[in-house]
């Protein structure tokens, strides 16, 4: 999402409150701004962005994000987690939601550095969103809870040793770079 009024770019990670954040920032899905730079460094025009804009994203514990995505997607919610991890989606919307590591759209290909100026952690969502609002000069507001997955347990309850190992292998770089653990 690009917000010209506040000179900010939000890189939209899937299943990390992105729809809630973009909506709270006053944008609607039918606007082109909603979708601009939606895939971060993988966006076709990323290199042409105004580099003076403030860039931020939201991240989430990869184990929790995986369960949220698995329960959210119609193509996976009725399959066993092990089956999904053994045969993960490799492209398209399901890949972006479920199996694409968060780091994949946040790292500059040539330097290897993160391209964001700040991170919102899902685990401290409102507090971090308030900090971003202060930084870009936008009034604070309570984030709506949109696109929630249907699940009744904490993410750890869905894993066994095998699925945990597969998820650790799939998201090892996210775990390392962002300091998450099981």
Backbone bond lengths (Angstrom), bond angles and torsions (degrees), N, CA, C in turn:
res aa  C-N    CA-C-N  psi(-1)  N-CA   C-N-CA  omega(-1)  CA-C   N-CA-C  phi
1 X - - - 1.433 - - 1.523 107.92 -
2 X 1.298 114.97 138.63 1.456 118.79 174.70 1.528 108.32 -118.33
3 X 1.304 115.66 135.12 1.463 122.07 178.92 1.523 107.29 -122.32
4 X 1.334 115.81 101.91 1.457 120.13 -176.91 1.531 112.24 -70.16
5 X 1.312 117.65 -32.23 1.468 120.45 -178.97 1.529 110.96 -63.10
6 X 1.329 116.35 -36.89 1.469 120.49 -178.65 1.519 113.00 -107.40
7 X 1.334 115.70 6.87 1.460 122.93 176.84 1.536 110.87 50.37
8 X 1.345 114.37 54.64 1.458 120.67 -176.21 1.526 110.44 -135.32
9 X 1.325 114.77 147.44 1.462 122.97 173.30 1.523 106.90 -122.37
10 X 1.328 115.29 126.65 1.460 121.75 175.30 1.521 107.92 -108.45
11 X 1.323 116.79 118.90 1.468 121.92 176.26 1.524 107.06 -86.22
12 X 1.311 115.34 117.53 1.465 123.18 -170.26 1.526 111.97 -88.62
13 X 1.324 116.25 97.90 1.463 121.30 170.18 1.525 107.13 -74.91
14 X 1.316 117.45 139.86 1.456 120.07 178.18 1.527 110.21 -77.86
15 X 1.327 114.98 143.61 1.466 124.94 179.82 1.529 112.85 59.91
16 X 1.342 113.88 37.62 1.468 120.15 176.24 1.535 108.89 -136.58
17 X 1.327 116.34 41.87 1.470 123.28 176.71 1.527 113.51 66.55
18 X 1.323 117.99 18.96 1.459 120.59 -177.83 1.511 113.81 -60.87
19 X 1.325 117.62 -44.07 1.462 120.45 179.04 1.519 110.32 -63.43
20 X 1.317 117.30 -39.81 1.467 120.96 177.67 1.525 111.14 -63.73
21 X 1.326 117.03 -42.85 1.460 121.38 -178.93 1.517 111.25 -66.68
22 X 1.328 117.29 -47.91 1.473 120.48 -178.71 1.525 110.54 -63.78
23 X 1.316 117.41 -40.36 1.469 121.23 177.87 1.527 110.34 -63.03
24 X 1.330 116.59 -44.46 1.468 120.34 179.18 1.522 111.89 -63.31
25 X 1.321 116.77 -28.32 1.464 120.62 177.78 1.528 112.10 -80.62
26 X 1.332 116.50 0.79 1.460 120.78 171.69 1.515 115.63 93.75
27 X 1.319 117.86 16.31 1.466 120.39 -179.59 1.526 110.16 -107.83
28 X 1.328 115.44 152.10 1.465 122.26 -179.24 1.525 109.67 -118.65
29 X 1.332 117.56 152.81 1.470 121.16 -176.21 1.526 115.27 -57.03
30 X 1.318 118.94 -26.67 1.469 120.44 -179.18 1.532 112.92 -77.87
31 X 1.321 118.19 -10.90 1.465 122.10 -179.83 1.532 110.16 -82.36
32 X 1.318 115.82 142.03 1.469 118.99 178.23 1.530 111.17 -65.17
33 X 1.333 117.74 -29.90 1.467 120.98 179.69 1.531 111.76 -59.93
34 X 1.332 116.73 -32.26 1.473 122.00 -178.89 1.524 110.16 -57.66
35 X 1.322 116.90 -39.90 1.459 122.38 -171.75 1.528 114.07 -97.91
36 X 1.324 117.57 -5.87 1.460 120.98 -176.61 1.526 110.48 -70.63
37 X 1.322 116.95 128.29 1.468 124.50 -178.12 1.527 112.39 60.79
38 X 1.323 116.32 26.74 1.457 122.68 -178.39 1.519 112.66 -61.52
39 X 1.324 117.20 -23.24 1.464 121.12 178.89 1.523 111.83 -110.85
40 X 1.308 116.70 24.76 1.455 121.43 173.96 1.512 112.91 52.21
41 X 1.318 116.00 -129.69 1.462 121.05 -176.13 1.523 112.92 -67.20
42 X 1.335 117.63 -13.03 1.461 121.06 176.01 1.532 111.77 -88.72
43 X 1.323 117.88 -4.22 1.471 121.42 177.22 1.523 108.92 -67.29
44 X 1.309 116.57 140.40 1.470 121.02 -174.35 1.529 113.18 -60.63
45 X 1.317 117.66 -29.11 1.462 119.89 -177.78 1.532 113.25 -109.98
46 X 1.324 117.31 20.91 1.467 120.88 -178.66 1.533 111.79 -55.86
47 X 1.308 117.69 -43.14 1.474 121.04 -177.16 1.528 112.25 -64.30
48 X 1.317 117.81 -22.68 1.467 121.59 -177.99 1.529 113.08 -93.43
49 X 1.327 118.72 2.95 1.464 120.84 -177.94 1.526 110.35 -64.20
50 X 1.315 116.55 158.84 1.461 121.87 173.51 1.527 106.78 -74.30
51 X 1.302 116.91 110.36 1.470 121.72 -173.69 1.530 113.29 -72.73
52 X 1.335 116.93 -5.47 1.460 118.89 176.55 1.536 111.44 -85.34
53 X 1.346 117.84 -9.17 1.463 120.89 179.63 1.527 109.99 -72.19
54 X 1.308 115.49 145.13 1.457 123.44 174.83 1.531 108.01 -74.27
55 X 1.335 117.30 128.25 1.459 122.00 -176.68 1.535 109.19 -114.53
56 X 1.333 115.05 129.00 1.459 119.25 177.54 1.527 109.99 -142.84
57 X 1.310 114.49 166.37 1.467 121.60 178.79 1.517 108.11 -149.84
58 X 1.314 115.00 174.99 1.460 121.40 171.97 1.524 107.17 -119.37
59 X 1.322 116.52 141.19 1.458 122.33 177.84 1.528 108.96 -126.82
60 X 1.334 114.62 162.47 1.467 120.57 -176.42 1.518 108.56 -145.91
61 X 1.312 115.88 150.39 1.456 119.71 174.94 1.532 107.69 -50.92
62 X 1.336 118.28 122.59 1.468 120.49 -176.08 1.529 114.61 -57.53
63 X 1.322 117.80 -32.35 1.466 120.10 177.77 1.533 110.65 -65.89
64 X 1.316 116.16 -42.86 1.463 121.72 178.95 1.534 110.45 -69.39
65 X 1.315 116.99 -43.14 1.470 121.64 179.72 1.531 110.85 -61.63
66 X 1.317 116.62 -40.50 1.463 120.44 179.13 1.532 110.98 -60.83
67 X 1.315 117.27 -45.79 1.464 120.29 -179.83 1.524 109.92 -65.66
68 X 1.307 117.82 -43.08 1.458 120.91 178.04 1.531 111.22 -58.68
69 X 1.317 116.52 -45.07 1.468 121.36 179.81 1.520 111.02 -66.48
70 X 1.313 116.83 -44.79 1.462 122.51 -179.90 1.525 110.25 -57.36
71 X 1.326 117.49 -43.51 1.463 121.90 -179.26 1.535 112.04 -76.87
72 X 1.315 117.56 -22.51 1.467 122.32 -177.30 1.525 112.65 -82.27
73 X 1.317 117.25 -41.33 1.461 121.54 -173.13 1.531 111.86 -77.37
74 X 1.331 116.02 130.35 1.463 119.82 -179.99 1.531 111.82 -64.69
75 X 1.324 117.55 -26.54 1.465 120.75 -178.84 1.525 113.04 -77.47
76 X 1.331 118.31 -13.56 1.471 120.11 -176.21 1.519 114.02 -123.20
77 X 1.300 118.50 -23.00 1.477 120.21 -170.40 1.523 114.24 -60.33
78 X 1.317 117.14 -24.37 1.466 119.80 -179.98 1.526 113.00 -101.60
79 X 1.328 116.70 8.42 1.462 121.76 176.64 1.525 108.83 -104.52
80 X 1.288 116.56 153.79 1.463 120.93 176.87 1.523 109.57 -66.45
81 X 1.314 116.46 144.11 1.461 120.85 179.21 1.524 110.83 -56.57
82 X 1.310 117.64 -42.45 1.465 120.97 179.54 1.530 110.51 -59.15
83 X 1.317 117.83 -44.87 1.471 121.32 179.51 1.523 110.95 -62.05
84 X 1.312 117.44 -39.09 1.470 121.26 178.88 1.532 110.04 -66.44
85 X 1.315 117.35 -42.80 1.462 120.78 -179.70 1.528 112.28 -70.55
86 X 1.310 117.15 -29.81 1.463 120.28 178.03 1.526 112.33 -78.57
87 X 1.308 117.32 -23.43 1.458 122.44 179.94 1.532 108.69 -137.75
88 X 1.329 116.63 68.23 1.467 120.07 -173.75 1.536 112.31 -77.09
89 X 1.333 116.68 154.45 1.460 119.06 174.08 1.530 109.49 -66.74
90 X 1.319 116.00 137.37 1.462 120.87 -175.30 1.523 113.30 -109.69
91 X 1.332 117.12 -2.35 1.468 120.08 179.16 1.518 109.17 -157.65
92 X 1.316 114.86 172.12 1.451 121.27 175.46 1.513 114.43 74.52
93 X 1.332 114.46 -168.41 1.458 121.27 -176.19 1.522 112.45 -60.85
94 X 1.334 117.65 -40.17 1.464 119.16 -179.72 1.527 111.36 -63.69
95 X 1.329 116.83 -38.57 1.471 120.39 176.16 1.525 109.92 -63.16
96 X 1.328 117.42 -46.39 1.469 120.40 -178.99 1.526 111.31 -61.49
97 X 1.316 117.31 -36.91 1.458 121.11 -179.22 1.524 113.33 -78.83
98 X 1.306 116.59 -39.21 1.456 120.16 -165.17 1.521 114.87 -106.59
99 X 1.324 117.53 -48.17 1.462 118.79 -167.85 1.523 115.36 -117.82
100 X 1.312 118.87 -7.35 1.465 118.64 177.47 1.523 108.43 -76.43
101 X 1.318 117.49 122.22 1.464 119.30 177.04 1.533 110.78 -60.15
102 X 1.306 116.23 147.49 1.463 121.08 -179.00 1.528 111.12 -63.49
103 X 1.317 116.12 -36.07 1.462 120.98 -178.84 1.529 111.97 -62.18
104 X 1.325 117.48 -24.85 1.466 122.16 -174.70 1.520 113.59 -59.36
105 X 1.334 117.73 -27.72 1.468 119.55 -178.92 1.529 112.33 -109.52
106 X 1.333 115.74 8.71 1.468 120.36 -176.89 1.518 113.97 -116.66
107 X 1.310 117.61 -7.06 1.462 121.34 -175.34 1.522 109.94 -105.96
108 X 1.330 115.23 132.14 1.457 121.25 174.43 1.524 108.50 -70.38
109 X 1.331 115.46 127.66 1.467 120.30 -175.27 1.526 112.71 -63.29
110 X 1.327 118.03 -35.81 1.464 119.01 -175.95 1.531 113.09 -83.00
111 X 1.322 117.28 -40.32 1.467 119.16 -176.95 1.521 113.37 -95.22
112 X 1.327 116.83 -24.55 1.459 120.48 -175.98 1.513 113.86 82.81
113 X 1.336 117.17 -2.31 1.464 121.49 -178.47 1.531 111.32 -83.33
114 X 1.333 114.98 154.36 1.455 120.12 173.14 1.527 108.68 -68.14
115 X 1.337 116.77 143.62 1.463 121.53 -176.97 1.518 112.85 -97.21
116 X 1.319 117.48 -0.02 1.465 120.41 -176.43 1.520 111.31 -93.15
117 X 1.326 114.05 148.37 1.458 120.99 175.11 1.531 111.76 -86.63
118 X 1.347 115.51 -24.20 1.460 119.85 -178.99 1.526 109.46 -158.50
119 X 1.334 114.94 157.74 1.458 123.04 -179.56 1.520 110.21 -123.20
120 X 1.310 115.87 138.85 1.457 122.42 167.13 1.522 105.53 -99.19
121 X 1.303 117.13 125.38 1.457 120.15 175.24 1.529 107.82 -93.54
122 X 1.311 115.29 131.04 1.459 121.46 179.60 1.527 110.38 -54.47
123 X 1.306 116.41 -35.03 1.461 122.21 -176.45 1.528 112.81 -69.62
124 X 1.323 117.55 -17.33 1.474 122.44 175.04 1.527 108.56 -133.74
125 X 1.317 115.12 47.36 1.455 124.04 -168.47 1.527 114.32 -54.65
126 X 1.302 118.05 -57.69 1.467 120.17 -174.81 1.529 111.26 -65.96
127 X 1.308 116.31 -43.66 1.468 120.53 179.42 1.534 111.07 -60.39
128 X 1.309 116.97 -44.99 1.465 120.92 179.97 1.523 111.58 -69.88
129 X 1.341 117.58 -38.14 1.464 120.71 175.95 1.524 110.20 -61.72
130 X 1.326 117.59 -41.91 1.468 121.17 177.35 1.531 110.62 -59.46
131 X 1.324 116.97 -41.48 1.467 121.16 178.73 1.529 110.62 -62.13
132 X 1.337 117.12 -41.95 1.465 121.09 178.25 1.527 109.76 -63.54
133 X 1.324 116.97 -44.47 1.471 120.50 178.55 1.528 110.48 -57.60
134 X 1.321 116.75 -44.72 1.469 120.21 177.14 1.527 110.37 -59.88
135 X 1.304 116.44 -42.30 1.466 121.00 -175.89 1.524 112.45 -66.49
136 X 1.345 117.33 -37.63 1.467 119.13 -178.64 1.528 112.43 -94.42
137 X 1.340 116.61 -2.56 1.459 120.08 177.33 1.517 114.36 81.78
138 X 1.298 117.35 24.23 1.468 122.29 -179.14 1.528 108.88 -101.53
139 X 1.320 118.31 141.18 1.472 119.49 177.07 1.527 111.18 -60.24
140 X 1.317 115.55 141.67 1.457 121.13 178.31 1.529 109.85 -72.53
141 X 1.314 115.36 151.66 1.458 120.57 172.39 1.519 109.18 -154.42
142 X 1.305 115.11 160.95 1.460 120.52 179.25 1.530 108.37 -74.53
143 X 1.319 116.03 130.13 1.461 120.94 178.80 1.527 110.43 -70.25
144 X 1.332 117.25 135.22 1.465 119.15 172.70 1.528 109.02 -74.34
145 X 1.315 117.67 158.34 1.470 121.97 178.21 1.528 107.16 -104.54
146 X 1.336 116.29 94.76 1.459 122.80 -174.97 1.526 111.04 -113.61
147 X 1.314 117.24 151.88 1.473 124.43 176.04 1.522 113.74 57.75
148 X 1.314 116.74 36.32 1.463 120.39 179.53 1.528 110.57 -69.69
149 X 1.311 115.68 145.82 1.461 121.54 175.29 1.519 109.35 -82.26
150 X 1.312 116.11 153.57 1.456 121.81 179.21 1.525 109.33 -92.32
151 X 1.311 114.98 99.19 1.468 119.36 176.70 1.513 109.08 -151.51
152 X 1.304 114.94 151.57 1.464 119.52 -172.81 1.524 113.18 -115.06
153 X 1.326 117.10 -2.22 1.465 119.74 -175.89 1.520 110.21 -126.25
154 X 1.313 115.68 163.43 1.451 121.12 173.53 1.515 110.44 -68.77
155 X 1.311 117.46 154.37 1.462 121.09 -174.09 1.528 113.59 -58.89
156 X 1.310 118.36 -35.49 1.474 120.85 -177.78 1.536 112.21 -59.85
157 X 1.321 116.56 -30.17 1.463 121.11 -177.61 1.526 113.20 -67.33
158 X 1.314 118.43 -15.77 1.459 121.96 -177.46 1.534 113.28 -90.11
159 X 1.313 116.63 -11.28 1.466 120.63 -174.08 1.517 112.55 -100.98
160 X 1.329 114.49 148.26 1.464 121.98 164.60 1.532 105.37 -119.41
161 X 1.321 117.84 -176.63 1.464 120.17 -176.80 1.529 112.01 -59.76
162 X 1.324 117.17 -40.06 1.467 120.10 -177.19 1.526 112.19 -69.27
163 X 1.320 117.02 -46.88 1.473 118.79 -179.47 1.526 110.87 -68.83
164 X 1.308 116.64 -34.66 1.466 119.11 176.64 1.528 110.42 -63.03
165 X 1.329 116.97 -44.19 1.465 120.73 179.08 1.524 112.20 -62.25
166 X 1.328 117.21 -41.67 1.475 120.87 177.98 1.526 110.68 -64.29
167 X 1.337 116.87 -41.98 1.469 120.55 178.90 1.530 110.86 -66.94
168 X 1.318 117.68 -39.99 1.466 120.79 177.33 1.525 110.87 -60.90
169 X 1.319 116.94 -40.67 1.468 120.42 178.93 1.530 110.65 -67.39
170 X 1.319 116.71 -41.19 1.458 121.39 -177.82 1.529 111.75 -67.86
171 X 1.327 116.89 -37.87 1.463 121.42 -173.34 1.524 113.10 -116.80
172 X 1.327 116.64 25.36 1.457 120.85 -177.92 1.518 113.65 -55.70
173 X 1.313 116.71 -41.83 1.459 119.44 -178.86 1.526 111.46 -68.02
174 X 1.331 118.00 -40.37 1.467 120.59 175.38 1.520 110.73 -59.77
175 X 1.333 115.89 -44.48 1.460 120.31 -179.81 1.524 110.74 -59.70
176 X 1.323 116.04 -45.01 1.464 120.95 -178.19 1.532 112.25 -69.34
177 X 1.317 116.92 -51.70 1.469 121.02 -174.30 1.525 111.75 -65.54
178 X 1.332 116.99 -40.90 1.468 120.38 -174.32 1.528 113.60 -97.95
179 X 1.340 117.00 -0.50 1.457 121.06 173.67 1.518 114.99 73.37
180 X 1.317 117.39 29.00 1.458 120.09 178.62 1.523 111.03 -91.07
181 X 1.325 115.50 152.21 1.455 122.87 173.73 1.513 107.53 -133.30
182 X 1.321 115.40 171.61 1.455 120.41 178.64 1.508 108.83 -64.56
